[in-house]
Amino acid sequence: MCVLALVRQHGPTHGYEIAQRLRDAGLGDIKGGTLYPVLGRLEQRGRLRSEWISGEGGPGRKLVSITDEGRRALDAVVAEWKTWVGLVAATVEDPDNASGGQQPCEAPQATARRRREQ
């Protein structure tokens, strides 16, 4: 979710810059061995596209940009996430009214697992 959001916000970018932005957002030091497989899966699922750009005096760089499918997927997961966060906040703030008047929803992890199985 955060990777897609950063690419949508900042336009075509490369993995190193995504890792820096994740770190700057307080999400920790994300290693390439974690980030690059995520980028690959997002590209395989049609949520990102990539292109190689020649380097000036150095190696080329792979730039990634978000696709229309990526935007739709991000909007959907952000909506689910906001619902989940609201339910958790309601539970923490008022355990007697845990649903906050909302219908229960799946945890984001369960939703992601269900999508992968489809």
Residue, then its C-alpha position, 0 to 999 in steps of 0.5 A: m500500500c505504501v509503495l503504491a502510494l509513494v509512486r502515485q504521489h511522486g511519479p516515476t521513481h526508482g527503488y532506492e528513492i522509494a526506500q528512502r521515502l519509506r525511511d523518511a516516513g518513519l517506516g524503517d530501513i527497507k532493504g533491497g532484498t525486501l523492496y525489489p521483490v515487492l516491486g516485481r510482484l506489483e509489476q506482475r499484477g499490473r499495478l506498476r510498470s517499469e522502464w530502464i533509463s540509461g545512466e550518465g556515466g554509470p549503470g542504468r536505472k529502472l524507473v517504476s510508475i503506477t498504472d490505472e490498475g494500481r490506482r484502483a487497487l490502491d484506492a480500494v486497499v486504502a478504503e479497507w485500511k481506513t475502515w479497519v483503523g476506525l474499528v480498531a480505534a473504536t475498540v481501543e477507545d470504547p471496548d463496550n462499543a467495539s464496532g463503532g456502529q459499523q459492520p465488522c470487516e476483514a483485517p487487511q491481511a485477510t483481505a490481501r490473502r483472499r485477493r492473492e488466492q483469486 
